Amino acid sequence: MSQTATPAAAPPPAAAPVPAAAAPAVAGQPAPSYVDTPALLNRWQLIGMSVAVVFGIVSALVQFVGWQSDGRAADDTEQLLRVQEVKTSLLRADALATNAFLKGGLEDPAQRKEYDAAIDGVLQDIADAAEAQPADRKALAALNVEVTDYTTGVAQGRDNNRQNFPIGAEYLNTASTELRASALPILDELIKANQQRAEDAMNGQHPIWLLLFGVVILVALVWLNRELARHFRRRINKGLAVAAVIVLAVTLVTVAGAWIRDSSNDSLRDGEFATAVHEANARTAGNDAKAFESLRLIKRGSGAINEPRWELAAKAVTSSGTRESGAWDAYTKVHEEIVKLDDAGGWDKARQLAIEQSGKAFEPFDTGTRAAVEKNGTTATDDLRSGRWFALLMSGLTLLLGVAAALSVARGIGERRREFS
């Protein structure tokens, strides 16, 4: 008997693959982190470019400030010498006026002309000083009033002296006293302020700050290169290396330039600048002493009260360290002879000696100190201005090189970005 074969059952369909479940985190261990390399590269590029640009801006600014400081130092030095010249010229005018009074009657035309020239110079210097330094204008305006009062007093004294009226001497004595009580303190404050400004401006170079800032930027670039090397197995990134070389070169050149300029300024401050100031002080004190000599003789019989004032001014001359000490000693000998004659009752002979020899003996000292002030003052201001072009040039170049370093950083990191992609 035949049997019908039962067909075999079809095999069940293959099951679809099941995605593997993520391995569970092992207790006590952090889950694996995902690094977004493109974002990290963008962040590093931003850091590197910012560092390079900031280096260029800050270093350029420090150099520009140094350039400005040298210019201000030169201007303040000129202002200082201008104000000192005002003080000296005022006291010289007073010395000329008092010496002219010793003759009585009509004064020597040459001395009168010299006095007028000194006063004209004072007024012109006051106007120039007010134009050059706005901070001094208020004090100079007050000084101008005092000078006008002084010249008025001298003119009144002359009018009476021309007629041989004894009151003329009192007018002159009052004018001289008021000059020292009111005008000279203003000038002393102006001299002090401008000397401080000039010396502060000479300290405007900052090589240490340039060096420290350059080192900080180099450290930042080295750190960035290390981070790139750790992630991409490349020891040196060419773009960062070029940027580092730019920063190093700029730092070395700018530090050297600022250091040389700073050393030069220190030498000027202790050399030509100091000499100009000291010689100006000596000339001022010398003319002050010369005026007191004449005031002593104008007050016939009671002028010895001015001798301690002469001695105080003479002490200021000798303590100034003037290079014209020989010329000052020659004048001092004539003055001592005048004092000796006056103390012994020989006023007429003392007056004659003052008229004929004292002025001639004093002239070499006044001329020598004036020449020293002009020579050393000109040298100081010229030197302060002579090297400024380098600082200005390097300031602009540093800014451009900072941008070049930033572009080099971008190029170097761009290479890593292309490798990743």
C-alpha positions as CSV (number, residue, x, y, z in Angstrom):
1,M,0.0,0.0,0.0
2,S,1.4,3.2,-1.1
3,Q,1.8,6.0,1.4
4,T,1.8,9.6,0.5
5,A,4.9,11.4,1.8
6,T,4.2,14.3,4.0
7,P,6.3,17.3,2.9
8,A,8.9,18.5,5.4
9,A,8.1,21.6,7.3
10,A,10.0,24.7,6.1
11,P,12.8,26.0,8.4
12,P,11.9,29.1,10.4
13,P,13.3,32.4,8.9
14,A,16.6,33.6,10.2
15,A,16.3,36.1,13.0
16,A,17.5,39.7,12.2
17,P,20.8,40.6,13.9
18,V,20.4,42.4,17.2
19,P,22.7,45.4,17.7
20,A,25.2,44.8,20.4
21,A,24.3,46.6,23.6
22,A,26.8,49.1,24.8
23,A,29.1,47.6,27.3
24,P,27.9,48.7,30.7
25,A,30.2,51.0,32.6
26,V,32.3,49.2,35.2
27,A,31.7,50.5,38.6
28,G,34.4,52.8,39.8
29,Q,35.7,53.7,36.3
30,P,34.7,56.8,34.2
31,A,32.7,56.3,31.0
32,P,34.8,56.7,27.8
33,S,34.9,60.3,26.7
34,Y,34.4,61.6,23.1
35,V,36.9,64.2,21.8
36,D,35.5,66.7,19.3
37,T,38.8,67.3,17.5
38,P,37.6,70.0,15.0
39,A,36.2,72.1,17.9
40,L,39.4,71.6,19.8
41,L,41.5,72.7,16.8
42,N,39.3,75.8,16.4
43,R,39.8,76.6,20.1
44,W,43.6,76.2,19.9
45,Q,43.7,78.4,16.7
46,L,41.7,81.1,18.5
47,I,44.1,81.0,21.5
48,G,47.2,81.0,19.3
49,M,46.1,83.8,17.1
50,S,44.9,85.9,20.0
51,V,48.2,85.5,21.8
52,A,50.2,86.6,18.7
53,V,48.0,89.6,18.0
54,V,48.0,90.7,21.7
55,F,51.8,90.4,21.6
56,G,52.0,92.7,18.6
57,I,49.6,95.3,20.0
58,V,51.1,95.4,23.5
59,S,54.7,95.4,22.5
60,A,54.1,98.1,19.9
61,L,52.2,100.2,22.5
62,V,55.1,100.0,25.0
63,Q,57.5,101.1,22.3
64,F,55.2,103.9,21.2
65,V,55.0,105.1,24.8
66,G,58.8,105.2,24.9
67,W,58.9,107.2,21.8
68,Q,56.5,109.7,23.3
69,S,58.4,109.8,26.6
70,D,61.7,110.8,24.9
71,G,59.8,113.6,23.0
72,R,58.3,114.9,26.3
73,A,61.7,114.7,28.0
74,A,63.2,116.9,25.3
75,D,60.3,119.4,25.5
76,D,60.4,119.4,29.3
77,T,64.1,119.9,29.3
78,E,63.8,122.9,27.0
79,Q,61.0,124.3,29.2
80,L,63.1,123.8,32.4
81,L,66.0,125.7,30.8
82,R,63.7,128.4,29.5
83,V,62.2,129.0,33.0
84,Q,65.7,129.0,34.6
85,E,66.7,131.6,32.0
86,V,63.8,133.7,33.1
87,K,65.0,133.6,36.7
88,T,68.6,134.3,35.8
89,S,67.6,137.2,33.5
90,L,65.5,138.7,36.1
91,L,68.3,138.7,38.7
92,R,70.8,139.9,36.1
93,A,68.4,142.8,35.2
94,D,68.3,143.5,39.0
95,A,72.1,143.4,39.2
96,L,72.4,145.8,36.3
97,A,69.8,148.2,37.6
98,T,71.3,148.3,41.1
99,N,74.8,148.7,39.8
100,A,73.6,151.6,37.6
101,F,72.2,153.4,40.6
102,L,75.6,153.6,42.2
103,K,76.6,156.4,39.8
104,G,73.7,158.6,40.6
105,G,72.2,161.0,38.1
106,L,72.2,159.8,34.5
107,E,72.9,156.1,34.3
108,D,75.3,154.4,31.8
109,P,73.5,154.0,28.5
110,A,75.2,150.7,27.9
111,Q,74.0,149.3,31.2
112,R,70.5,150.7,30.5
113,K,70.5,149.0,27.1
114,E,71.6,145.7,28.7
115,Y,68.9,146.0,31.4
116,D,66.2,146.6,28.8
117,A,67.4,143.6,26.7
118,A,67.3,141.4,29.8
119,I,63.7,142.4,30.6
120,D,62.6,142.0,27.0
121,G,64.1,138.5,27.1
122,V,62.3,137.7,30.3
123,L,58.9,138.7,28.8
124,Q,59.6,136.9,25.6
125,D,60.6,133.7,27.5
126,I,57.5,133.9,29.6
127,A,55.3,134.0,26.5
128,D,57.2,131.2,24.9
129,A,57.0,129.1,28.1
130,A,53.3,129.6,28.3
131,E,52.9,128.5,24.7
132,A,55.1,125.4,25.2
133,Q,53.6,124.1,28.4
134,P,49.9,124.6,29.1
135,A,50.3,123.3,32.7
136,D,52.5,126.3,33.5
137,R,50.3,129.0,32.1
138,K,48.5,130.0,35.3
139,A,51.8,130.4,37.2
140,L,53.4,132.2,34.3
141,A,50.5,134.7,34.1
142,A,51.0,135.5,37.8
143,L,54.8,135.8,37.2
144,N,54.1,138.3,34.3
145,V,52.2,140.5,36.8
146,E,55.1,140.4,39.2
147,V,57.6,141.3,36.5
148,T,55.5,144.3,35.5
149,D,55.3,145.5,39.1
150,Y,59.1,145.1,39.3
151,T,59.9,147.1,36.2
152,T,57.4,149.8,37.3
153,G,59.3,150.1,40.6
154,V,62.7,150.3,38.9
155,A,61.3,153.0,36.5
156,Q,60.1,155.1,39.5
157,G,63.5,154.6,41.1
158,R,65.3,155.8,38.0
159,D,63.2,158.9,37.6
160,N,64.1,159.9,41.2
161,N,67.7,158.9,40.9
162,R,68.1,160.9,37.7
163,Q,67.2,164.0,39.8
164,N,69.5,162.8,42.7
165,F,66.5,162.2,45.0
166,P,67.5,159.7,47.7
167,I,64.0,158.2,47.5
168,G,65.0,156.6,44.2
169,A,67.2,154.1,46.1
170,E,64.2,153.2,48.2
171,Y,62.0,152.5,45.2
172,L,64.8,150.3,43.8
173,N,65.3,148.5,47.1
174,T,61.6,147.8,47.4
175,A,61.3,146.5,43.8
176,S,64.3,144.2,44.5
177,T,62.8,142.9,47.7
178,E,59.4,142.3,46.1
179,L,61.0,140.5,43.2
180,R,62.6,138.0,45.6
181,A,59.5,137.7,47.8
182,S,56.9,137.3,45.0
183,A,58.4,136.4,41.6
184,L,61.2,134.1,42.6
185,P,59.0,131.6,44.5
186,I,56.8,131.2,41.4
187,L,59.9,130.5,39.3
188,D,61.3,128.1,41.9
189,E,58.1,126.0,41.8
190,L,58.1,126.1,38.0
191,I,61.7,124.9,37.9
192,K,61.0,122.1,40.4
193,A,57.9,121.0,38.4
194,N,59.6,121.0,35.0
195,Q,62.7,119.2,36.3
196,Q,60.5,116.5,37.8
197,R,58.6,116.2,34.5
198,A,61.8,115.9,32.5
199,E,63.4,113.3,34.7
200,D,60.2,111.2,34.9
201,A,59.9,111.3,31.1
202,M,63.5,110.1,30.8
203,N,62.4,107.0,32.6
204,G,59.8,106.2,30.0
205,Q,61.7,103.2,28.4
206,H,60.6,99.8,29.7
207,P,63.0,97.0,28.4
208,I,62.1,94.7,31.4
209,W,58.4,94.8,30.6
210,L,59.1,94.0,26.9
211,L,61.3,91.1,27.9
212,L,58.8,89.7,30.4
213,F,55.9,90.0,28.0
214,G,57.9,88.3,25.2
215,V,58.8,85.4,27.5
216,V,55.1,84.9,28.5
217,I,54.0,84.8,24.9
218,L,56.8,82.3,24.0
219,V,55.7,80.1,26.9
220,A,52.1,80.2,25.7
221,L,53.2,79.2,22.1
222,V,55.3,76.3,23.5
223,W,52.4,75.0,25.5
224,L,50.1,75.1,22.5
225,N,52.7,73.2,20.4
226,R,52.9,70.6,23.1
227,E,49.2,70.1,23.1
228,L,49.2,69.6,19.3
229,A,52.1,67.2,19.5
230,R,50.3,65.1,22.2
231,H,47.1,64.7,20.0
232,F,48.7,64.4,16.5
233,R,52.0,62.7,17.2
234,R,54.0,65.6,15.6
235,R,56.7,67.0,17.7
236,I,56.9,70.5,16.1
237,N,54.2,72.4,14.4
238,K,55.8,74.5,11.6
239,G,53.3,77.4,11.9
240,L,53.8,77.7,15.7
241,A,57.6,77.4,15.3
242,V,57.6,80.3,12.8
243,A,55.4,82.4,15.1
244,A,57.7,81.6,18.1
245,V,60.8,82.7,16.0
246,I,59.0,86.0,15.1
247,V,58.1,86.7,18.8
248,L,61.7,85.8,19.9
249,A,63.3,88.0,17.3
250,V,61.0,91.0,17.9
251,T,61.5,90.6,21.7
252,L,65.3,90.6,21.4
253,V,65.5,93.6,19.1
254,T,63.0,95.7,21.0
255,V,64.5,94.9,24.4
256,A,67.9,95.8,23.1
257,G,66.7,99.0,21.6
258,A,64.8,100.0,24.7
259,W,67.7,99.1,27.0
260,I,70.2,101.1,24.9
261,R,67.8,104.1,24.9
262,D,67.2,103.8,28.7
263,S,71.0,103.6,29.3
264,S,71.5,106.7,27.1
265,N,68.8,108.6,29.0
266,D,70.4,107.7,32.4
267,S,73.7,109.0,31.1
268,L,72.0,112.2,29.9
269,R,70.3,112.7,33.2
270,D,73.5,112.3,35.2
271,G,75.6,114.1,32.5
272,E,74.6,116.9,30.2
273,F,71.2,117.4,31.7
274,A,72.6,117.7,35.3
275,T,75.4,119.9,34.1
276,A,73.0,122.3,32.4
277,V,70.8,122.5,35.5
278,H,73.8,123.0,37.8
279,E,75.3,125.7,35.6
280,A,72.0,127.5,35.4
281,N,71.6,127.4,39.2
282,A,75.2,128.7,39.6
283,R,74.5,131.6,37.1
284,T,71.3,132.5,38.9
285,A,72.9,132.5,42.3
286,G,75.8,134.5,41.0
287,N,73.6,137.2,39.6
288,D,71.7,137.3,42.8
289,A,74.9,137.8,44.7
290,K,76.0,140.6,42.3
291,A,72.7,142.4,42.9
292,F,73.2,142.2,46.7
293,E,76.6,143.7,46.4
294,S,75.2,146.8,44.7
295,L,72.3,146.9,47.2
296,R,74.8,147.0,50.0
297,L,76.5,150.1,48.5
298,I,73.2,151.8,47.6
299,K,72.3,151.8,51.3
300,R,75.2,153.9,52.2
301,G,76.3,153.2,55.8
302,S,73.6,150.6,56.5
303,G,74.0,148.2,53.6
304,A,76.0,145.6,55.5
305,I,72.7,143.8,56.2
306,N,72.9,142.6,52.6
307,E,76.3,140.8,53.1
308,P,74.8,137.7,54.7
309,R,72.5,137.5,51.7
310,W,75.5,137.8,49.4
311,E,77.3,135.0,51.3
312,L,74.2,132.8,51.0
313,A,74.1,133.3,47.2
314,A,77.8,132.8,46.9
315,K,77.5,129.5,48.8
316,A,74.9,128.3,46.3
317,V,77.4,129.1,43.5
318,T,80.2,127.1,45.1
319,S,78.0,124.2,46.1
320,S,76.6,123.9,42.6
321,G,79.8,122.3,41.3
322,T,80.1,124.9,38.5
323,R,82.9,124.5,36.0
324,E,83.5,128.3,36.1
325,S,84.8,128.3,39.7
326,G,88.0,130.0,38.6
327,A,86.0,132.9,37.1
328,W,83.9,133.1,40.2
329,D,86.9,133.2,42.5
330,A,88.3,136.1,40.5
331,Y,85.0,138.1,41.0
332,T,85.0,137.1,44.7
333,K,88.4,138.7,45.3
334,V,87.0,142.0,43.9
335,H,84.0,141.7,46.1
336,E,86.1,141.1,49.2
337,E,88.1,144.2,48.5
338,I,84.8,146.2,48.2
339,V,83.6,144.9,51.5
340,K,86.9,145.6,53.1
341,L,86.9,149.3,51.9
342,D,83.2,149.8,52.9
343,D,83.7,148.3,56.4
344,A,86.7,150.6,56.9
345,G,84.7,153.7,56.0
346,G,85.9,154.1,52.4
347,W,82.5,154.0,50.8
348,D,83.5,156.2,47.9
349,K,86.4,154.0,47.0
350,A,84.2,150.9,47.4
351,R,81.6,152.4,45.2
352,Q,84.2,153.3,42.6
353,L,85.6,149.8,42.6
354,A,82.1,148.3,42.2
355,I,81.5,150.6,39.2
356,E,84.8,150.1,37.4
357,Q,86.0,146.6,38.2
358,S,83.2,144.4,39.8
359,G,81.1,144.2,36.7
360,K,84.2,143.4,34.5
361,A,85.3,140.7,37.0
362,F,81.8,139.1,37.1
363,E,81.3,139.1,33.3
364,P,83.5,136.0,32.5
365,F,81.6,133.9,35.1
366,D,78.2,135.0,33.7
367,T,79.3,134.4,30.1
368,G,80.9,131.0,30.9
369,T,78.0,129.6,32.8
370,R,75.6,130.8,30.2
371,A,77.6,129.1,27.4
372,A,77.7,125.9,29.5
373,V,73.9,125.9,30.0
374,E,73.3,126.4,26.3
375,K,75.8,123.7,25.2
376,N,74.8,121.0,27.6
377,G,71.1,121.8,27.3
378,T,71.2,121.6,23.5
379,T,73.2,118.3,23.6
380,A,70.6,116.8,26.0
381,T,67.6,117.8,23.9
382,D,69.2,116.8,20.6
383,D,70.2,113.4,22.0
384,L,66.7,112.7,23.4
385,R,65.2,113.4,20.0
386,S,67.8,111.7,17.8
387,G,67.0,108.1,18.6
388,R,63.2,108.4,18.5
389,W,62.8,107.2,14.9
390,F,63.9,103.7,15.8
391,A,61.3,103.3,18.5
392,L,58.6,104.6,16.2
393,L,59.7,102.3,13.3
394,M,59.9,99.2,15.6
395,S,56.5,100.0,17.0
396,G,54.9,99.9,13.6
397,L,56.9,96.9,12.5
398,T,56.1,95.0,15.7
399,L,52.4,95.4,15.1
400,L,52.8,94.0,11.6
401,L,54.9,91.1,12.8
402,G,52.3,90.3,15.4
403,V,49.7,89.9,12.7
404,A,52.2,87.7,10.7
405,A,52.7,85.5,13.7
406,A,49.0,85.1,14.1
407,L,48.6,84.1,10.4
408,S,51.5,81.6,10.9
409,V,49.6,80.0,13.8
410,A,46.5,79.7,11.7
411,R,48.4,78.1,8.9
412,G,50.1,75.6,11.3
413,I,46.9,74.5,12.9
414,G,45.2,74.4,9.5
415,E,47.7,71.7,8.5
416,R,46.5,69.5,11.4
417,R,42.9,70.2,10.5
418,R,43.5,68.8,7.0
419,E,45.3,65.8,8.4
420,F,42.3,65.0,10.6
421,S,39.8,65.4,7.8
